[in-house]
Amino acid sequence: MGLDARDVVIVQTKAKRLGMYLLGQVLFSKHLVERHFKPRSVRTIALCTATDAALGPTAADHGVEVVVRRFIEG
């Protein structure tokens, strides 16, 4: 069964600004989950320290939520 018929949340994170690597990781992760399973839904989140003026709207166009948080080392 795996992820079939389940609500899946994919979170990819980088301790820096939203960039192509992070956006690519979250989009490709969603693609892989949808290709190999039949989830009921897939929610994608890019967790980073700052958004990007160009990539933020692109992320939104693809249904990716950009969550900005300050990372604490420790």
PQR file of N, CA, C, O and H, with PARSE charges and radii, in Angstrom:
ATOM      1  N   MET A   1       0.827  -1.191   0.000 -0.4000 1.5000
ATOM      2  CA  MET A   1       0.000   0.000   0.000 -0.0000 2.0000
ATOM      3  C   MET A   1       0.872   1.256   0.000  0.5500 1.7000
ATOM      4  O   MET A   1       0.638   2.148  -0.815 -0.5500 1.4000
ATOM      5  N   GLY A   2       1.853   1.357   0.870 -0.4000 1.5000
ATOM      6  CA  GLY A   2       2.747   2.504   0.858 -0.0000 2.0000
ATOM      7  C   GLY A   2       2.002   3.814   1.054  0.5500 1.7000
ATOM      8  O   GLY A   2       1.361   4.023   2.083 -0.5500 1.4000
ATOM      9  H   GLY A   2       2.043   0.632   1.532  0.4000 1.0000
ATOM     10  N   LEU A   3       2.088   4.682   0.076 -0.4000 1.5000
ATOM     11  CA  LEU A   3       1.466   5.997   0.149 -0.0000 2.0000
ATOM     12  C   LEU A   3       0.137   6.073  -0.601  0.5500 1.7000
ATOM     13  O   LEU A   3      -0.478   7.137  -0.665 -0.5500 1.4000
ATOM     14  H   LEU A   3       2.610   4.512  -0.760  0.4000 1.0000
ATOM     15  N   ASP A   4      -0.306   4.962  -1.161 -0.4000 1.5000
ATOM     16  CA  ASP A   4      -1.565   4.944  -1.899 -0.0000 2.0000
ATOM     17  C   ASP A   4      -2.725   5.354  -0.994  0.5500 1.7000
ATOM     18  O   ASP A   4      -2.817   4.924   0.155 -0.5500 1.4000
ATOM     19  H   ASP A   4       0.193   4.097  -1.109  0.4000 1.0000
ATOM     20  N   ALA A   5      -3.605   6.189  -1.534 -0.4000 1.5000
ATOM     21  CA  ALA A   5      -4.828   6.649  -0.858 -0.0000 2.0000
ATOM     22  C   ALA A   5      -4.551   7.418   0.435  0.5500 1.7000
ATOM     23  O   ALA A   5      -5.407   7.486   1.317 -0.5500 1.4000
ATOM     24  H   ALA A   5      -3.531   6.539  -2.468  0.4000 1.0000
ATOM     25  N   ARG A   6      -3.361   7.990   0.543 -0.4000 1.5000
ATOM     26  CA  ARG A   6      -3.009   8.771   1.734 -0.0000 2.0000
ATOM     27  C   ARG A   6      -2.773  10.227   1.354  0.5500 1.7000
ATOM     28  O   ARG A   6      -2.474  10.544   0.203 -0.5500 1.4000
ATOM     29  H   ARG A   6      -2.666   7.935  -0.173  0.4000 1.0000
ATOM     30  N   ASP A   7      -2.911  11.100   2.339 -0.4000 1.5000
ATOM     31  CA  ASP A   7      -2.549  12.497   2.174 -0.0000 2.0000
ATOM     32  C   ASP A   7      -1.057  12.615   2.477  0.5500 1.7000
ATOM     33  O   ASP A   7      -0.619  12.290   3.581 -0.5500 1.4000
ATOM     34  H   ASP A   7      -3.154  10.842   3.274  0.4000 1.0000
ATOM     35  N   VAL A   8      -0.286  13.072   1.514 -0.4000 1.5000
ATOM     36  CA  VAL A   8       1.167  13.138   1.643 -0.0000 2.0000
ATOM     37  C   VAL A   8       1.606  14.592   1.745  0.5500 1.7000
ATOM     38  O   VAL A   8       1.130  15.449   1.000 -0.5500 1.4000
ATOM     39  H   VAL A   8      -0.641  13.336   0.617  0.4000 1.0000
ATOM     40  N   VAL A   9       2.516  14.862   2.673 -0.4000 1.5000
ATOM     41  CA  VAL A   9       3.119  16.182   2.801 -0.0000 2.0000
ATOM     42  C   VAL A   9       4.616  16.030   2.551  0.5500 1.7000
ATOM     43  O   VAL A   9       5.303  15.289   3.254 -0.5500 1.4000
ATOM     44  H   VAL A   9       2.903  14.167   3.278  0.4000 1.0000
ATOM     45  N   ILE A  10       5.107  16.739   1.548 -0.4000 1.5000
ATOM     46  CA  ILE A  10       6.524  16.717   1.211 -0.0000 2.0000
ATOM     47  C   ILE A  10       7.133  18.033   1.674  0.5500 1.7000
ATOM     48  O   ILE A  10       6.674  19.107   1.286 -0.5500 1.4000
ATOM     49  H   ILE A  10       4.549  17.341   0.978  0.4000 1.0000
ATOM     50  N   VAL A  11       8.169  17.946   2.505 -0.4000 1.5000
ATOM     51  CA  VAL A  11       8.869  19.134   2.978 -0.0000 2.0000
ATOM     52  C   VAL A  11      10.332  19.006   2.571  0.5500 1.7000
ATOM     53  O   VAL A  11      11.003  18.033   2.915 -0.5500 1.4000
ATOM     54  H   VAL A  11       8.542  17.073   2.820  0.4000 1.0000
ATOM     55  N   GLN A  12      10.807  19.986   1.847 -0.4000 1.5000
ATOM     56  CA  GLN A  12      12.228  20.085   1.518 -0.0000 2.0000
ATOM     57  C   GLN A  12      12.720  21.378   2.148  0.5500 1.7000
ATOM     58  O   GLN A  12      11.994  22.372   2.176 -0.5500 1.4000
ATOM     59  H   GLN A  12      10.262  20.777   1.567  0.4000 1.0000
ATOM     60  N   THR A  13      13.938  21.370   2.647 -0.4000 1.5000
ATOM     61  CA  THR A  13      14.419  22.541   3.372 -0.0000 2.0000
ATOM     62  C   THR A  13      15.872  22.870   3.055  0.5500 1.7000
ATOM     63  O   THR A  13      16.682  21.986   2.777 -0.5500 1.4000
ATOM     64  H   THR A  13      14.527  20.563   2.624  0.4000 1.0000
ATOM     65  N   LYS A  14      16.175  24.140   3.101 -0.4000 1.5000
ATOM     66  CA  LYS A  14      17.537  24.669   2.976 -0.0000 2.0000
ATOM     67  C   LYS A  14      17.647  25.824   3.967  0.5500 1.7000
ATOM     68  O   LYS A  14      16.711  26.611   4.113 -0.5500 1.4000
ATOM     69  H   LYS A  14      15.517  24.859   3.327  0.4000 1.0000
ATOM     70  N   ALA A  15      18.774  25.925   4.638 -0.4000 1.5000
ATOM     71  CA  ALA A  15      18.999  27.012   5.591 -0.0000 2.0000
ATOM     72  C   ALA A  15      19.522  28.237   4.854  0.5500 1.7000
ATOM     73  O   ALA A  15      20.518  28.842   5.250 -0.5500 1.4000
ATOM     74  H   ALA A  15      19.534  25.286   4.519  0.4000 1.0000
ATOM     75  N   LYS A  16      18.835  28.587   3.784 -0.4000 1.5000
ATOM     76  CA  LYS A  16      19.166  29.785   3.011 -0.0000 2.0000
ATOM     77  C   LYS A  16      17.943  30.184   2.193  0.5500 1.7000
ATOM     78  O   LYS A  16      16.871  29.601   2.352 -0.5500 1.4000
ATOM     79  H   LYS A  16      18.026  28.096   3.462  0.4000 1.0000
ATOM     80  N   ARG A  17      18.097  31.158   1.335 -0.4000 1.5000
ATOM     81  CA  ARG A  17      17.018  31.703   0.502 -0.0000 2.0000
ATOM     82  C   ARG A  17      16.475  30.631  -0.462  0.5500 1.7000
ATOM     83  O   ARG A  17      17.190  29.712  -0.861 -0.5500 1.4000
ATOM     84  H   ARG A  17      18.968  31.632   1.205  0.4000 1.0000
ATOM     85  N   LEU A  18      15.198  30.778  -0.818 -0.4000 1.5000
ATOM     86  CA  LEU A  18      14.602  29.915  -1.836 -0.0000 2.0000
ATOM     87  C   LEU A  18      15.425  30.026  -3.114  0.5500 1.7000
ATOM     88  O   LEU A  18      15.693  31.125  -3.600 -0.5500 1.4000
ATOM     89  H   LEU A  18      14.617  31.524  -0.494  0.4000 1.0000
ATOM     90  N   GLY A  19      15.819  28.882  -3.648 -0.4000 1.5000
ATOM     91  CA  GLY A  19      16.614  28.863  -4.870 -0.0000 2.0000
ATOM     92  C   GLY A  19      16.183  27.726  -5.779  0.5500 1.7000
ATOM     93  O   GLY A  19      15.259  26.973  -5.473 -0.5500 1.4000
ATOM     94  H   GLY A  19      15.602  27.990  -3.253  0.4000 1.0000
ATOM     95  N   MET A  20      16.867  27.625  -6.889 -0.4000 1.5000
ATOM     96  CA  MET A  20      16.531  26.602  -7.879 -0.0000 2.0000
ATOM     97  C   MET A  20      16.682  25.180  -7.323  0.5500 1.7000
ATOM     98  O   MET A  20      15.876  24.305  -7.639 -0.5500 1.4000
ATOM     99  H   MET A  20      17.618  28.237  -7.138  0.4000 1.0000
ATOM    100  N   TYR A  21      17.711  24.947  -6.497 -0.4000 1.5000
ATOM    101  CA  TYR A  21      17.914  23.610  -5.947 -0.0000 2.0000
ATOM    102  C   TYR A  21      16.748  23.196  -5.062  0.5500 1.7000
ATOM    103  O   TYR A  21      16.219  22.093  -5.203 -0.5500 1.4000
ATOM    104  H   TYR A  21      18.366  25.658  -6.241  0.4000 1.0000
ATOM    105  N   LEU A  22      16.352  24.066  -4.162 -0.4000 1.5000
ATOM    106  CA  LEU A  22      15.245  23.748  -3.257 -0.0000 2.0000
ATOM    107  C   LEU A  22      13.940  23.584  -4.023  0.5500 1.7000
ATOM    108  O   LEU A  22      13.198  22.629  -3.790 -0.5500 1.4000
ATOM    109  H   LEU A  22      16.782  24.961  -4.048  0.4000 1.0000
ATOM    110  N   LEU A  23      13.657  24.503  -4.929 -0.4000 1.5000
ATOM    111  CA  LEU A  23      12.422  24.409  -5.704 -0.0000 2.0000
ATOM    112  C   LEU A  23      12.416  23.143  -6.557  0.5500 1.7000
ATOM    113  O   LEU A  23      11.392  22.468  -6.662 -0.5500 1.4000
ATOM    114  H   LEU A  23      14.260  25.279  -5.118  0.4000 1.0000
ATOM    115  N   GLY A  24      13.538  22.827  -7.157 -0.4000 1.5000
ATOM    116  CA  GLY A  24      13.642  21.604  -7.953 -0.0000 2.0000
ATOM    117  C   GLY A  24      13.447  20.362  -7.111  0.5500 1.7000
ATOM    118  O   GLY A  24      12.778  19.422  -7.540 -0.5500 1.4000
ATOM    119  H   GLY A  24      14.370  23.376  -7.073  0.4000 1.0000
ATOM    120  N   GLN A  25      14.024  20.342  -5.909 -0.4000 1.5000
ATOM    121  CA  GLN A  25      13.880  19.183  -5.031 -0.0000 2.0000
ATOM    122  C   GLN A  25      12.417  18.928  -4.678  0.5500 1.7000
ATOM    123  O   GLN A  25      11.946  17.792  -4.735 -0.5500 1.4000
ATOM    124  H   GLN A  25      14.567  21.105  -5.560  0.4000 1.0000
ATOM    125  N   VAL A  26      11.710  19.980  -4.317 -0.4000 1.5000
ATOM    126  CA  VAL A  26      10.324  19.790  -3.896 -0.0000 2.0000
ATOM    127  C   VAL A  26       9.435  19.392  -5.083  0.5500 1.7000
ATOM    128  O   VAL A  26       8.548  18.552  -4.935 -0.5500 1.4000
ATOM    129  H   VAL A  26      12.093  20.902  -4.271  0.4000 1.0000
ATOM    130  N   LEU A  27       9.670  19.988  -6.252 -0.4000 1.5000
ATOM    131  CA  LEU A  27       8.875  19.628  -7.429 -0.0000 2.0000
ATOM    132  C   LEU A  27       9.170  18.204  -7.891  0.5500 1.7000
ATOM    133  O   LEU A  27       8.255  17.462  -8.246 -0.5500 1.4000
ATOM    134  H   LEU A  27      10.392  20.671  -6.371  0.4000 1.0000
ATOM    135  N   PHE A  28      10.441  17.827  -7.886 -0.4000 1.5000
ATOM    136  CA  PHE A  28      10.808  16.480  -8.323 -0.0000 2.0000
ATOM    137  C   PHE A  28      10.316  15.433  -7.325  0.5500 1.7000
ATOM    138  O   PHE A  28       9.907  14.343  -7.723 -0.5500 1.4000
ATOM    139  H   PHE A  28      11.184  18.430  -7.598  0.4000 1.0000
ATOM    140  N   SER A  29      10.352  15.757  -6.038 -0.4000 1.5000
ATOM    141  CA  SER A  29       9.827  14.839  -5.023 -0.0000 2.0000
ATOM    142  C   SER A  29       8.347  14.567  -5.249  0.5500 1.7000
ATOM    143  O   SER A  29       7.892  13.426  -5.159 -0.5500 1.4000
ATOM    144  H   SER A  29      10.684  16.643  -5.714  0.4000 1.0000
ATOM    145  N   LYS A  30       7.604  15.624  -5.544 -0.4000 1.5000
ATOM    146  CA  LYS A  30       6.169  15.455  -5.820 -0.0000 2.0000
ATOM    147  C   LYS A  30       5.967  14.565  -7.044  0.5500 1.7000
ATOM    148  O   LYS A  30       5.125  13.667  -7.037 -0.5500 1.4000
ATOM    149  H   LYS A  30       7.973  16.550  -5.618  0.4000 1.0000
ATOM    150  N   HIS A  31       6.742  14.820  -8.084 -0.4000 1.5000
ATOM    151  CA  HIS A  31       6.650  14.021  -9.306 -0.0000 2.0000
ATOM    152  C   HIS A  31       6.903  12.540  -9.004  0.5500 1.7000
ATOM    153  O   HIS A  31       6.165  11.675  -9.477 -0.5500 1.4000
ATOM    154  H   HIS A  31       7.426  15.550  -8.089  0.4000 1.0000
ATOM    155  N   LEU A  32       7.933  12.251  -8.226 -0.4000 1.5000
ATOM    156  CA  LEU A  32       8.261  10.859  -7.905 -0.0000 2.0000
ATOM    157  C   LEU A  32       7.157  10.185  -7.098  0.5500 1.7000
ATOM    158  O   LEU A  32       6.804   9.038  -7.367 -0.5500 1.4000
ATOM    159  H   LEU A  32       8.533  12.953  -7.842  0.4000 1.0000
ATOM    160  N   VAL A  33       6.613  10.891  -6.110 -0.4000 1.5000
ATOM    161  CA  VAL A  33       5.536  10.317  -5.300 -0.0000 2.0000
ATOM    162  C   VAL A  33       4.321  10.018  -6.175  0.5500 1.7000
ATOM    163  O   VAL A  33       3.725   8.947  -6.068 -0.5500 1.4000
ATOM    164  H   VAL A  33       6.901  11.823  -5.891  0.4000 1.0000
ATOM    165  N   GLU A  34       3.955  10.964  -7.038 -0.4000 1.5000
ATOM    166  CA  GLU A  34       2.781  10.759  -7.892 -0.0000 2.0000
ATOM    167  C   GLU A  34       3.025   9.694  -8.960  0.5500 1.7000
ATOM    168  O   GLU A  34       2.081   9.046  -9.412 -0.5500 1.4000
ATOM    169  H   GLU A  34       4.439  11.834  -7.125  0.4000 1.0000
ATOM    170  N   ARG A  35       4.258   9.509  -9.361 -0.4000 1.5000
ATOM    171  CA  ARG A  35       4.572   8.503 -10.380 -0.0000 2.0000
ATOM    172  C   ARG A  35       4.541   7.077  -9.820  0.5500 1.7000
ATOM    173  O   ARG A  35       4.115   6.143 -10.499 -0.5500 1.4000
ATOM    174  H   ARG A  35       5.026  10.036  -8.994  0.4000 1.0000
ATOM    175  N   HIS A  36       4.999   6.923  -8.576 -0.4000 1.5000
ATOM    176  CA  HIS A  36       5.151   5.586  -8.009 -0.0000 2.0000
ATOM    177  C   HIS A  36       4.028   5.175  -7.060  0.5500 1.7000
ATOM    178  O   HIS A  36       3.936   4.010  -6.674 -0.5500 1.4000
ATOM    179  H   HIS A  36       5.345   7.682  -8.024  0.4000 1.0000
ATOM    180  N   PHE A  37       3.185   6.116  -6.689 -0.4000 1.5000
ATOM    181  CA  PHE A  37       2.075   5.823  -5.784 -0.0000 2.0000
ATOM    182  C   PHE A  37       0.813   6.508  -6.300  0.5500 1.7000
ATOM    183  O   PHE A  37       0.855   7.229  -7.297 -0.5500 1.4000
ATOM    184  H   PHE A  37       3.259   7.062  -7.003  0.4000 1.0000
ATOM    185  N   LYS A  38      -0.275   6.286  -5.638 -0.4000 1.5000
ATOM    186  CA  LYS A  38      -1.527   6.941  -5.960 -0.0000 2.0000
ATOM    187  C   LYS A  38      -2.055   7.625  -4.694  0.5500 1.7000
ATOM    188  O   LYS A  38      -3.045   7.188  -4.107 -0.5500 1.4000
ATOM    189  H   LYS A  38      -0.308   5.700  -4.828  0.4000 1.0000
ATOM    190  N   PRO A  39      -1.377   8.711  -4.282 -0.5600 1.5000
ATOM    191  CA  PRO A  39      -1.817   9.390  -3.058  0.2800 2.0000
ATOM    192  C   PRO A  39      -3.149  10.104  -3.267  0.5500 1.7000
ATOM    193  O   PRO A  39      -3.492  10.493  -4.383 -0.5500 1.4000
ATOM    194  N   ARG A  40      -3.890  10.268  -2.179 -0.4000 1.5000
ATOM    195  CA  ARG A  40      -5.142  11.016  -2.250 -0.0000 2.0000
ATOM    196  C   ARG A  40      -4.838  12.486  -2.540  0.5500 1.7000
ATOM    197  O   ARG A  40      -5.528  13.129  -3.331 -0.5500 1.4000
ATOM    198  H   ARG A  40      -3.611   9.952  -1.272  0.4000 1.0000
ATOM    199  N   SER A  41      -3.795  13.009  -1.890 -0.4000 1.5000
ATOM    200  CA  SER A  41      -3.371  14.386  -2.135 -0.0000 2.0000
ATOM    201  C   SER A  41      -1.881  14.505  -1.837  0.5500 1.7000
ATOM    202  O   SER A  41      -1.319  13.712  -1.082 -0.5500 1.4000
ATOM    203  H   SER A  41      -3.235  12.487  -1.247  0.4000 1.0000
ATOM    204  N   VAL A  42      -1.253  15.513  -2.445 -0.4000 1.5000
ATOM    205  CA  VAL A  42       0.159  15.798  -2.182 -0.0000 2.0000
ATOM    206  C   VAL A  42       0.286  17.292  -1.912  0.5500 1.7000
ATOM    207  O   VAL A  42      -0.062  18.121  -2.753 -0.5500 1.4000
ATOM    208  H   VAL A  42      -1.710  16.157  -3.058  0.4000 1.0000
ATOM    209  N   ARG A  43       0.786  17.617  -0.738 -0.4000 1.5000
ATOM    210  CA  ARG A  43       1.056  19.010  -0.353 -0.0000 2.0000
ATOM    211  C   ARG A  43       2.568  19.191  -0.365  0.5500 1.7000
ATOM    212  O   ARG A  43       3.289  18.373   0.206 -0.5500 1.4000
ATOM    213  H   ARG A  43       1.069  16.943  -0.055  0.4000 1.0000
ATOM    214  N   THR A  44       3.057  20.243  -1.002 -0.4000 1.5000
ATOM    215  CA  THR A  44       4.494  20.465  -1.104 -0.0000 2.0000
ATOM    216  C   THR A  44       4.878  21.763  -0.406  0.5500 1.7000
ATOM    217  O   THR A  44       4.248  22.804  -0.590 -0.5500 1.4000
ATOM    218  H   THR A  44       2.471  20.908  -1.466  0.4000 1.0000
ATOM    219  N   ILE A  45       5.939  21.666   0.407 -0.4000 1.5000
ATOM    220  CA  ILE A  45       6.395  22.812   1.188 -0.0000 2.0000
ATOM    221  C   ILE A  45       7.895  22.980   0.992  0.5500 1.7000
ATOM    222  O   ILE A  45       8.661  22.027   1.131 -0.5500 1.4000
ATOM    223  H   ILE A  45       6.450  20.820   0.557  0.4000 1.0000
ATOM    224  N   ALA A  46       8.308  24.206   0.666 -0.4000 1.5000
ATOM    225  CA  ALA A  46       9.718  24.572   0.607 -0.0000 2.0000
ATOM    226  C   ALA A  46       9.996  25.435   1.832  0.5500 1.7000
ATOM    227  O   ALA A  46       9.486  26.550   1.940 -0.5500 1.4000
ATOM    228  H   ALA A  46       7.685  24.980   0.554  0.4000 1.0000
ATOM    229  N   LEU A  47      10.801  24.921   2.749 -0.4000 1.5000
ATOM    230  CA  LEU A  47      11.122  25.636   3.982 -0.0000 2.0000
ATOM    231  C   LEU A  47      12.495  26.275   3.827  0.5500 1.7000
ATOM    232  O   LEU A  47      13.477  25.585   3.554 -0.5500 1.4000
ATOM    233  H   LEU A  47      11.215  24.014   2.662  0.4000 1.0000
ATOM    234  N   CYS A  48      12.565  27.594   3.999 -0.4000 1.5000
ATOM    235  CA  CYS A  48      13.819  28.321   3.758 -0.0000 2.0000
ATOM    236  C   CYS A  48      13.876  29.572   4.619  0.5500 1.7000
ATOM    237  O   CYS A  48      12.934  29.871   5.353 -0.5500 1.4000
ATOM    238  H   CYS A  48      11.767  28.155   4.221  0.4000 1.0000
ATOM    239  N   THR A  49      14.994  30.313   4.529 -0.4000 1.5000
ATOM    240  CA  THR A  49      15.169  31.501   5.365 -0.0000 2.0000
ATOM    241  C   THR A  49      14.642  32.779   4.724  0.5500 1.7000
ATOM    242  O   THR A  49      14.425  33.772   5.418 -0.5500 1.4000
ATOM    243  H   THR A  49      15.760  30.070   3.932  0.4000 1.0000
ATOM    244  N   ALA A  50      14.433  32.768   3.406 -0.4000 1.5000
ATOM    245  CA  ALA A  50      13.909  33.941   2.695 -0.0000 2.0000
ATOM    246  C   ALA A  50      13.323  33.482   1.368  0.5500 1.7000
ATOM    247  O   ALA A  50      13.771  32.491   0.792 -0.5500 1.4000
ATOM    248  H   ALA A  50      14.609  31.961   2.842  0.4000 1.0000
ATOM    249  N   THR A  51      12.333  34.199   0.894 -0.4000 1.5000
ATOM    250  CA  THR A  51      11.765  33.877  -0.407 -0.0000 2.0000
ATOM    251  C   THR A  51      12.581  34.573  -1.500  0.5500 1.7000
ATOM    252  O   THR A  51      13.577  35.237  -1.212 -0.5500 1.4000
ATOM    253  H   THR A  51      11.970  35.004   1.362  0.4000 1.0000
ATOM    254  N   ASP A  52      12.164  34.421  -2.713 -0.4000 1.5000
ATOM    255  CA  ASP A  52      12.853  35.011  -3.857 -0.0000 2.0000
ATOM    256  C   ASP A  52      11.794  35.652  -4.748  0.5500 1.7000
ATOM    257  O   ASP A  52      10.763  35.044  -5.034 -0.5500 1.4000
ATOM    258  H   ASP A  52      11.355  33.882  -2.947  0.4000 1.0000
ATOM    259  N   ALA A  53      12.055  36.883  -5.184 -0.4000 1.5000
ATOM    260  CA  ALA A  53      11.068  37.632  -5.964 -0.0000 2.0000
ATOM    261  C   ALA A  53      10.668  36.927  -7.253  0.5500 1.7000
ATOM    262  O   ALA A  53       9.511  37.012  -7.665 -0.5500 1.4000
ATOM    263  H   ALA A  53      12.893  37.377  -4.952  0.4000 1.0000
ATOM    264  N   ALA A  54      11.593  36.239  -7.892 -0.4000 1.5000
ATOM    265  CA  ALA A  54      11.287  35.553  -9.142 -0.0000 2.0000
ATOM    266  C   ALA A  54      10.766  34.139  -8.907  0.5500 1.7000
ATOM    267  O   ALA A  54       9.814  33.710  -9.559 -0.5500 1.4000
ATOM    268  H   ALA A  54      12.533  36.170  -7.557  0.4000 1.0000
ATOM    269  N   LEU A  55      11.386  33.417  -7.978 -0.4000 1.5000
ATOM    270  CA  LEU A  55      11.012  32.011  -7.771 -0.0000 2.0000
ATOM    271  C   LEU A  55       9.777  31.837  -6.897  0.5500 1.7000
ATOM    272  O   LEU A  55       9.087  30.824  -7.012 -0.5500 1.4000
ATOM    273  H   LEU A  55      12.160  33.766  -7.448  0.4000 1.0000
ATOM    274  N   GLY A  56       9.480  32.799  -6.026 -0.4000 1.5000
ATOM    275  CA  GLY A  56       8.288  32.696  -5.170 -0.0000 2.0000
ATOM    276  C   GLY A  56       7.011  32.536  -5.975  0.5500 1.7000
ATOM    277  O   GLY A  56       6.236  31.618  -5.711 -0.5500 1.4000
ATOM    278  H   GLY A  56      10.041  33.622  -5.932  0.4000 1.0000
ATOM    279  N   PRO A  57       6.766  33.413  -6.961 -0.5600 1.5000
ATOM    280  CA  PRO A  57       5.560  33.254  -7.783  0.2800 2.0000
ATOM    281  C   PRO A  57       5.572  31.958  -8.610  0.5500 1.7000
ATOM    282  O   PRO A  57       4.524  31.352  -8.835 -0.5500 1.4000
ATOM    283  N   THR A  58       6.741  31.548  -9.049 -0.4000 1.5000
ATOM    284  CA  THR A  58       6.840  30.294  -9.804 -0.0000 2.0000
ATOM    285  C   THR A  58       6.472  29.117  -8.911  0.5500 1.7000
ATOM    286  O   THR A  58       5.770  28.201  -9.340 -0.5500 1.4000
ATOM    287  H   THR A  58       7.592  32.040  -8.866  0.4000 1.0000
ATOM    288  N   ALA A  59       6.944  29.143  -7.670 -0.4000 1.5000
ATOM    289  CA  ALA A  59       6.584  28.093  -6.716 -0.0000 2.0000
ATOM    290  C   ALA A  59       5.071  28.056  -6.532  0.5500 1.7000
ATOM    291  O   ALA A  59       4.466  26.984  -6.558 -0.5500 1.4000
ATOM    292  H   ALA A  59       7.514  29.887  -7.321  0.4000 1.0000
ATOM    293  N   ALA A  60       4.465  29.214  -6.349 -0.4000 1.5000
ATOM    294  CA  ALA A  60       3.011  29.294  -6.165 -0.0000 2.0000
ATOM    295  C   ALA A  60       2.267  28.765  -7.389  0.5500 1.7000
ATOM    296  O   ALA A  60       1.244  28.093  -7.254 -0.5500 1.4000
ATOM    297  H   ALA A  60       4.956  30.085  -6.329  0.4000 1.0000
ATOM    298  N   ASP A  61       2.777  29.066  -8.579 -0.4000 1.5000
ATOM    299  CA  ASP A  61       2.153  28.569  -9.811 -0.0000 2.0000
ATOM    300  C   ASP A  61       2.098  27.043  -9.840  0.5500 1.7000
ATOM    301  O   ASP A  61       1.209  26.463 -10.465 -0.5500 1.4000
ATOM    302  H   ASP A  61       3.608  29.611  -8.688  0.4000 1.0000
ATOM    303  N   HIS A  62       3.044  26.395  -9.167 -0.4000 1.5000
ATOM    304  CA  HIS A  62       3.120  24.937  -9.146 -0.0000 2.0000
ATOM    305  C   HIS A  62       2.575  24.338  -7.853  0.5500 1.7000
ATOM    306  O   HIS A  62       2.749  23.149  -7.586 -0.5500 1.4000
ATOM    307  H   HIS A  62       3.766  26.865  -8.660  0.4000 1.0000
ATOM    308  N   GLY A  63       1.918  25.171  -7.057 -0.4000 1.5000
ATOM    309  CA  GLY A  63       1.291  24.681  -5.834 -0.0000 2.0000
ATOM    310  C   GLY A  63       2.241  24.441  -4.683  0.5500 1.7000
ATOM    311  O   GLY A  63       1.882  23.766  -3.718 -0.5500 1.4000
ATOM    312  H   GLY A  63       1.776  26.137  -7.274  0.4000 1.0000
ATOM    313  N   VAL A  64       3.459  24.985  -4.763 -0.4000 1.5000
ATOM    314  CA  VAL A  64       4.440  24.814  -3.692 -0.0000 2.0000
ATOM    315  C   VAL A  64       4.264  25.940  -2.675  0.5500 1.7000
ATOM    316  O   VAL A  64       4.279  27.117  -3.036 -0.5500 1.4000
ATOM    317  H   VAL A  64       3.751  25.534  -5.546  0.4000 1.0000
ATOM    318  N   GLU A  65       4.098  25.577  -1.417 -0.4000 1.5000
ATOM    319  CA  GLU A  65       4.030  26.567  -0.342 -0.0000 2.0000
ATOM    320  C   GLU A  65       5.458  26.917   0.072  0.5500 1.7000
ATOM    321  O   GLU A  65       6.261  26.027   0.350 -0.5500 1.4000
ATOM    322  H   GLU A  65       4.086  24.621  -1.125  0.4000 1.0000
ATOM    323  N   VAL A  66       5.769  28.189   0.112 -0.4000 1.5000
ATOM    324  CA  VAL A  66       7.072  28.636   0.581 -0.0000 2.0000
ATOM    325  C   VAL A  66       6.897  29.130   2.013  0.5500 1.7000
ATOM    326  O   VAL A  66       6.158  30.082   2.266 -0.5500 1.4000
ATOM    327  H   VAL A  66       5.117  28.912  -0.114  0.4000 1.0000
ATOM    328  N   VAL A  67       7.580  28.478   2.939 -0.4000 1.5000
ATOM    329  CA  VAL A  67       7.510  28.840   4.350 -0.0000 2.0000
ATOM    330  C   VAL A  67       8.871  29.395   4.746  0.5500 1.7000
ATOM    331  O   VAL A  67       9.894  28.729   4.594 -0.5500 1.4000
ATOM    332  H   VAL A  67       8.180  27.705   2.733  0.4000 1.0000
ATOM    333  N   VAL A  68       8.869  30.617   5.252 -0.4000 1.5000
ATOM    334  CA  VAL A  68      10.114  31.286   5.632 -0.0000 2.0000
ATOM    335  C   VAL A  68      10.256  31.253   7.151  0.5500 1.7000
ATOM    336  O   VAL A  68       9.370  31.700   7.879 -0.5500 1.4000
ATOM    337  H   VAL A  68       8.038  31.158   5.376  0.4000 1.0000
ATOM    338  N   ARG A  69      11.372  30.722   7.612 -0.4000 1.5000
ATOM    339  CA  ARG A  69      11.690  30.654   9.039 -0.0000 2.0000
ATOM    340  C   ARG A  69      13.174  30.935   9.215  0.5500 1.7000
ATOM    341  O   ARG A  69      13.989  30.684   8.326 -0.5500 1.4000
ATOM    342  H   ARG A  69      12.091  30.358   7.020  0.4000 1.0000
ATOM    343  N   ARG A  70      13.492  31.453  10.364 -0.4000 1.5000
ATOM    344  CA  ARG A  70      14.899  31.649  10.707 -0.0000 2.0000
ATOM    345  C   ARG A  70      15.394  30.360  11.352  0.5500 1.7000
ATOM    346  O   ARG A  70      14.762  29.840  12.271 -0.5500 1.4000
ATOM    347  H   ARG A  70      12.830  31.657  11.086  0.4000 1.0000
ATOM    348  N   PHE A  71      16.503  29.854  10.882 -0.4000 1.5000
ATOM    349  CA  PHE A  71      17.076  28.619  11.413 -0.0000 2.0000
ATOM    350  C   PHE A  71      18.034  28.966  12.554  0.5500 1.7000
ATOM    351  O   PHE A  71      18.796  29.928  12.469 -0.5500 1.4000
ATOM    352  H   PHE A  71      17.017  30.276  10.136  0.4000 1.0000
ATOM    353  N   ILE A  72      17.983  28.187  13.593 -0.4000 1.5000
ATOM    354  CA  ILE A  72      18.855  28.398  14.743 -0.0000 2.0000
ATOM    355  C   ILE A  72      19.859  27.264  14.793  0.5500 1.7000
ATOM    356  O   ILE A  72      19.485  26.091  14.825 -0.5500 1.4000
ATOM    357  H   ILE A  72      17.364  27.405  13.662  0.4000 1.0000
ATOM    358  N   GLU A  73      21.132  27.617  14.801 -0.4000 1.5000
ATOM    359  CA  GLU A  73      22.172  26.608  14.890 -0.0000 2.0000
ATOM    360  C   GLU A  73      22.245  26.102  16.316  0.5500 1.7000
ATOM    361  O   GLU A  73      22.001  26.842  17.269 -0.5500 1.4000
ATOM    362  H   GLU A  73      21.436  28.569  14.775  0.4000 1.0000
ATOM    363  N   GLY A  74      22.582  24.844  16.446 -0.4000 1.5000
ATOM    364  CA  GLY A  74      22.725  24.364  17.811 -0.0000 2.0000
ATOM    365  C   GLY A  74      22.745  22.926  17.873  0.5500 1.7000
ATOM    366  O   GLY A  74      22.860  22.356  18.958 -0.5500 1.4000
ATOM    367  H   GLY A  74      22.781  24.243  15.672  0.4000 1.0000
TER
END
